[in-house]
Amino acid sequence: MIFPFALLGAAAGTVHFVAISRDANLLARGGSPLAAFGLRLGRALLTLVVLVAAARQGWPVLLGAAGGFMVARQIVLRWLGTVSP
């Protein structure tokens, strides 16, 4: 049960961290404040749903989902070019 939640955490983490990047771009380039707010709200809800669902399965599953989030963070940072290898 840990591995599927680790994959789910990685997928949700990828969406989460890409949304942070898009949100920052909207704010820096003078985009729509409503779109930025929508990205923030969607990101928060997705993260909340995934982590609460994992927590309801027990701490090992929650740890797997959180680990998936952290792996996704590193992948997205490298993909966006903000971290050198």
MDTraj code that builds the backbone (N, CA, C; nanometers):
import mdtraj as md
import numpy as np

residues = "MET ILE PHE PRO PHE ALA LEU LEU GLY ALA ALA ALA GLY THR VAL HIS PHE VAL ALA ILE SER ARG ASP ALA ASN LEU LEU ALA ARG GLY GLY SER PRO LEU ALA ALA PHE GLY LEU ARG LEU GLY ARG ALA LEU LEU THR LEU VAL VAL LEU VAL ALA ALA ALA ARG GLN GLY TRP PRO VAL LEU LEU GLY ALA ALA GLY GLY PHE MET VAL ALA ARG GLN ILE VAL LEU ARG TRP LEU GLY THR VAL SER PRO".split()
xyz = np.array([
    [0.0823, -0.1207, 0.0000],
    [0.0000, 0.0000, 0.0000],
    [0.0859, 0.1260, 0.0000],
    [0.2112, 0.1146, 0.0412],
    [0.2979, 0.2319, 0.0455],
    [0.3357, 0.2778, -0.0947],
    [0.3713, 0.1842, -0.1821],
    [0.4190, 0.2200, -0.3159],
    [0.3152, 0.2969, -0.3982],
    [0.1879, 0.2550, -0.4015],
    [0.0900, 0.3352, -0.4781],
    [0.0760, 0.4779, -0.4245],
    [0.0842, 0.4948, -0.2933],
    [0.0745, 0.6293, -0.2372],
    [0.2025, 0.7097, -0.2623],
    [0.3149, 0.6422, -0.2709],
    [0.4386, 0.7127, -0.3071],
    [0.4277, 0.7646, -0.4504],
    [0.3723, 0.6833, -0.5395],
    [0.3506, 0.7286, -0.6778],
    [0.2475, 0.8405, -0.6835],
    [0.1409, 0.8265, -0.6064],
    [0.0396, 0.9317, -0.6009],
    [0.0995, 1.0612, -0.5455],
    [0.1814, 1.0491, -0.4425],
    [0.2491, 1.1654, -0.3864],
    [0.3423, 1.2300, -0.4874],
    [0.4118, 1.1480, -0.5665],
    [0.5010, 1.2026, -0.6687],
    [0.4221, 1.2749, -0.7768],
    [0.3101, 1.2179, -0.8181],
    [0.2268, 1.2827, -0.9207],
    [0.1679, 1.4133, -0.8675],
    [0.1135, 1.4082, -0.7475],
    [0.0554, 1.5294, -0.6879],
    [0.1645, 1.6322, -0.6601],
    [0.2811, 1.5864, -0.6184],
    [0.3922, 1.6776, -0.5938],
    [0.4388, 1.7457, -0.7216],
    [0.4398, 1.6724, -0.8312],
    [0.4770, 1.7321, -0.9596],
    [0.3800, 1.8429, -0.9966],
    [0.2516, 1.8149, -0.9847],
    [0.1501, 1.9169, -1.0131],
    [0.1674, 2.0349, -0.9181],
    [0.1903, 2.0067, -0.7922],
    [0.2057, 2.1095, -0.6897],
    [0.3206, 2.2049, -0.7224],
    [0.4374, 2.1488, -0.7513],
    [0.5545, 2.2335, -0.7719],
    [0.5544, 2.3025, -0.9077],
    [0.4947, 2.2418, -1.0083],
    [0.4794, 2.3108, -1.1366],
    [0.3805, 2.4262, -1.1206],
    [0.2758, 2.4060, -1.0419],
    [0.1788, 2.5135, -1.0167],
    [0.2437, 2.6301, -0.9427],
    [0.3360, 2.6020, -0.8522],
    [0.4083, 2.7099, -0.7842],
    [0.4859, 2.7920, -0.8867],
    [0.5499, 2.7242, -0.9798],
    [0.6260, 2.7942, -1.0833],
    [0.5353, 2.8805, -1.1703],
    [0.4219, 2.8264, -1.2108],
    [0.3275, 2.9030, -1.2936],
    [0.2712, 3.0220, -1.2163],
    [0.2427, 3.0010, -1.0903],
    [0.1916, 3.1084, -1.0049],
    [0.2938, 3.2215, -0.9950],
    [0.4188, 3.1853, -0.9722],
    [0.5247, 3.2863, -0.9631],
    [0.5398, 3.3617, -1.0949],
    [0.5313, 3.2894, -1.2065],
    [0.5405, 3.3556, -1.3372],
    [0.4242, 3.4518, -1.3584],
    [0.3055, 3.4122, -1.3196],
    [0.1899, 3.5021, -1.3325],
    [0.2095, 3.6294, -1.2515],
    [0.2558, 3.6137, -1.1292],
    [0.2749, 3.7301, -1.0434],
    [0.3887, 3.8193, -1.0925],
    [0.4961, 3.7590, -1.1398],
    [0.6123, 3.8369, -1.1843],
    [0.5864, 3.9090, -1.3160],
    [0.5056, 3.8499, -1.4019],
    [0.4813, 3.9073, -1.5334],
    [0.3507, 3.9868, -1.5411],
    [0.2851, 4.0040, -1.4293],
    [0.1625, 4.0839, -1.4273],
    [0.0426, 4.0125, -1.4849],
    [0.0347, 3.8821, -1.4626],
    [-0.0789, 3.8051, -1.5124],
    [-0.2028, 3.8264, -1.4273],
    [-0.3020, 3.7472, -1.4555],
    [-0.4300, 3.7579, -1.3870],
    [-0.4197, 3.7162, -1.2400],
    [-0.4600, 3.8042, -1.1499],
    [-0.4603, 3.7654, -1.0080],
    [-0.5585, 3.6515, -0.9805],
    [-0.6663, 3.6465, -1.0568],
    [-0.7649, 3.5395, -1.0384],
    [-0.7051, 3.4040, -1.0774],
    [-0.6271, 3.4015, -1.1846],
    [-0.5618, 3.2769, -1.2256],
    [-0.4598, 3.2335, -1.1206],
    [-0.3858, 3.3289, -1.0668],
    [-0.2878, 3.2973, -0.9624],
    [-0.3580, 3.2410, -0.8391],
    [-0.4699, 3.3013, -0.8023],
    [-0.5455, 3.2523, -0.6871],
    [-0.5994, 3.1112, -0.7138],
    [-0.6475, 3.0886, -0.8353],
    [-0.6967, 2.9553, -0.8712],
    [-0.5881, 2.8498, -0.8624],
    [-0.4674, 2.8839, -0.9080],
    [-0.3555, 2.7901, -0.8969],
    [-0.3234, 2.7603, -0.7509],
    [-0.3236, 2.8624, -0.6684],
    [-0.2945, 2.8418, -0.5252],
    [-0.3992, 2.7533, -0.4593],
    [-0.5246, 2.7829, -0.4876],
    [-0.6334, 2.7060, -0.4272],
    [-0.6299, 2.5608, -0.4740],
    [-0.6135, 2.5403, -0.6029],
    [-0.6077, 2.4041, -0.6565],
    [-0.4899, 2.3267, -0.6009],
    [-0.3751, 2.3924, -0.5921],
    [-0.2555, 2.3280, -0.5387],
    [-0.2762, 2.2878, -0.3932],
    [-0.3333, 2.3769, -0.3148],
    [-0.3558, 2.3480, -0.1728],
    [-0.4561, 2.2340, -0.1547],
    [-0.5631, 2.2364, -0.2322],
    [-0.6649, 2.1302, -0.2199],
    [-0.6108, 1.9944, -0.2614],
    [-0.5356, 1.9905, -0.3716],
    [-0.4778, 1.8639, -0.4168],
    [-0.3832, 1.8073, -0.3116],
    [-0.2971, 1.8917, -0.2592],
    [-0.2022, 1.8478, -0.1563],
    [-0.2758, 1.7986, -0.0326],
    [-0.3756, 1.8737, 0.0102],
    [-0.4534, 1.8357, 0.1279],
    [-0.5218, 1.7006, 0.1089],
    [-0.5868, 1.6811, -0.0035],
    [-0.6588, 1.5557, -0.0286],
    [-0.5637, 1.4366, -0.0297],
    [-0.4514, 1.4504, -0.0983],
    [-0.3567, 1.3385, -0.1076],
    [-0.2967, 1.3059, 0.0283],
    [-0.2525, 1.4074, 0.1009],
    [-0.1873, 1.3795, 0.2294],
    [-0.2856, 1.3324, 0.3358],
    [-0.4081, 1.3821, 0.3351],
    [-0.5079, 1.3335, 0.4311],
    [-0.5454, 1.1887, 0.3987],
    [-0.5621, 1.1585, 0.2706],
    [-0.5937, 1.0197, 0.2325],
    [-0.4809, 0.9261, 0.2739],
    [-0.3575, 0.9697, 0.2567],
    [-0.2435, 0.8873, 0.2976],
    [-0.2383, 0.8731, 0.4495],
    [-0.2632, 0.9813, 0.5208],
    [-0.2586, 0.9768, 0.6670],
    [-0.3642, 0.8829, 0.7232],
    [-0.4774, 0.8744, 0.6581],
    [-0.5838, 0.7843, 0.7048],
    [-0.5455, 0.6379, 0.6900],
    [-0.4425, 0.6107, 0.6080],
    [-0.3952, 0.4731, 0.5888],
    [-0.2866, 0.4352, 0.6894],
    [-0.2331, 0.5358, 0.7581],
    [-0.1283, 0.5089, 0.8574],
    [-0.0014, 0.5853, 0.8269],
    [0.0859, 0.5934, 0.9267],
    [0.2056, 0.6745, 0.9108],
    [0.3023, 0.6229, 0.8054],
    [0.3163, 0.4899, 0.7829],
    [0.4087, 0.4478, 0.6761],
    [0.3625, 0.4943, 0.5374],
    [0.2322, 0.4911, 0.5164],
    [0.1778, 0.5350, 0.3877],
    [0.1937, 0.6865, 0.3737],
    [0.1690, 0.7600, 0.4810],
    [0.1894, 0.9048, 0.4782],
    [0.3355, 0.9379, 0.4498],
    [0.4262, 0.8647, 0.5100],
    [0.5686, 0.8859, 0.4856],
    [0.6035, 0.8583, 0.3391],
    [0.5426, 0.7543, 0.2817],
    [0.5646, 0.7245, 0.1398],
    [0.5139, 0.8358, 0.0501],
    [0.3951, 0.8883, 0.0799],
    [0.3387, 0.9979, 0.0000],
    [0.4237, 1.1238, 0.0135],
    [0.4676, 1.1538, 0.1338],
    [0.5532, 1.2715, 0.1546],
    [0.6868, 1.2537, 0.0839],
    [0.7382, 1.1334, 0.0845],
    [0.8614, 1.1049, 0.0104],
    [0.8424, 1.1253, -0.1385],
    [0.7259, 1.0847, -0.1890],
    [0.6947, 1.1082, -0.3302],
    [0.6915, 1.2566, -0.3626],
    [0.6360, 1.3369, -0.2721],
    [0.6347, 1.4826, -0.2897],
    [0.7771, 1.5372, -0.2983],
    [0.8645, 1.4904, -0.2103],
    [1.0007, 1.5424, -0.2073],
    [1.0812, 1.5004, -0.3305],
    [1.0576, 1.3781, -0.3785],
    [1.1232, 1.3346, -0.5023],
    [1.0736, 1.4201, -0.6188],
    [0.9440, 1.4459, -0.6231],
    [0.8873, 1.5300, -0.7293],
    [0.9449, 1.6704, -0.7241],
    [0.9680, 1.7211, -0.6060],
    [1.0257, 1.8553, -0.5915],
    [1.1618, 1.8614, -0.6590],
    [1.2458, 1.7634, -0.6321],
    [1.3788, 1.7620, -0.6924],
    [1.3712, 1.7492, -0.8445],
    [1.2828, 1.6646, -0.8920],
    [1.2681, 1.6450, -1.0367],
    [1.2204, 1.7736, -1.1033],
    [1.1205, 1.8386, -1.0461],
    [1.0677, 1.9622, -1.1042],
    [1.1721, 2.0725, -1.1005],
    [1.2458, 2.0857, -0.9917],
    [1.3506, 2.1875, -0.9836],
    [1.4573, 2.1667, -1.0901],
    [1.4971, 2.0434, -1.1119],
    [1.5958, 2.0171, -1.2178],
    [1.5358, 2.0405, -1.3560],
    [1.4107, 2.0018, -1.3740],
    [1.3436, 2.0182, -1.5031],
    [1.3290, 2.1665, -1.5386],
    [1.2991, 2.2474, -1.4384],
    [1.2845, 2.3910, -1.4622],
    [1.4196, 2.4619, -1.4715],
    [1.5258, 2.3921, -1.4390],
    [1.6587, 2.4485, -1.4515],
    [1.7001, 2.5386, -1.3375],
    [1.6381, 2.5236, -1.2224],
    [1.6725, 2.6093, -1.1095],
    [1.7762, 2.5457, -1.0179],
    [1.8092, 2.4199, -1.0420],
    [1.9101, 2.3512, -0.9618],
    [2.0073, 2.2852, -1.0579],
    [2.1359, 2.3079, -1.0394],
    [2.2338, 2.2433, -1.1256],
    [2.2629, 2.1030, -1.0735],
    [2.2949, 2.0102, -1.1628],
    [2.3187, 1.8696, -1.1207],
    [2.4413, 1.8506, -1.0364],
])
top = md.Topology()
chain = top.add_chain()
for i, resn in enumerate(residues, 1):
    res = top.add_residue(resn, chain, resSeq=i)
    for name in ("N", "CA", "C"):
        top.add_atom(name, md.element.get_by_symbol(name[0]), res)
traj = md.Trajectory(xyz[None], top)
